Amino acid sequence: MVQPSRMFDIIQMLRASPTPLTAEAIALRLEVTKRTVYRDIAALQASRVPIEGAAGVGYVMRRGYDLPPLMFSPEEIEAIAVGLSLVARTGDSSLEAAGRSAAAKIGDVLPCDTTGIDAMPLYVSRWHEIPEPKADLATMRRAIREERKLRLAYRDAENRETERTIRPLGLVYYVDGIHLAAWCEMRQDFRHFRHDRIECCRLLEEGFRDGDKLRKTWRENRKLFDY
């Protein structure tokens, strides 16, 4: 997570919490170290954000602090509402939770005379045929963001299990499944891994720097949305 986004999340967490939040609690939710949280809070305080507290005690946000309003047109707000509702059809529970959090943040700063996202008269069916994942989809998305390799235990259509190291490039969400697109180091080629056949995945410390180049080649040679 880049620093500006992380700082925004810290502000939102402190504004929403009725009790002081420790650096440990914040770090756990943001998946960073306590040292990173201390550094970010110090930077926010230096920018005159009214955060009070200390390491080991907890932090609170003084009342009255607000963020600049987000200026969306009615059509833009409706598009956001429908898009966030469609996330529920992916079967990705962690992504759905992030969507609810995003909706709350946006709703929190919309003008008072604007219909909130939750109150929009736009309805999306939650129906889908995507099987429950065995491995953590949030780990896969993190690996894609951070360009870190994954170690997979994968079971193919003939029930044969293999272990392989991959460079994850993207997740493709279909109505009946999710495919993890990657460069497979064992096959030395692009492969799509069905999420429900991934028995487990482990995030490796080893990274890769050719993600954009691989992703461009993959997109040029794959008709992603034809099936």
Secondary structure, DSSP 8 states (H G I E B T S, - for coil): --HHHHHHHHHHHHHH-SS-B-HHHHHHHHTS-HHHHHHHHHHHHHTT--EEEETTTEEEE-TT---------HHHHHHHHHHHHHGGGG--HHHHHHHHHHHHHHHHHS-TTS--GGG-S------------SS-HHHHHHHHHHTEEEEEEEE-TTS-EEEEEEEEEEEEE-SS-EEEEEEETTTTEEEEEEGGGEEEEEEEEEE-S-HHHHHHHHHHH--TT--
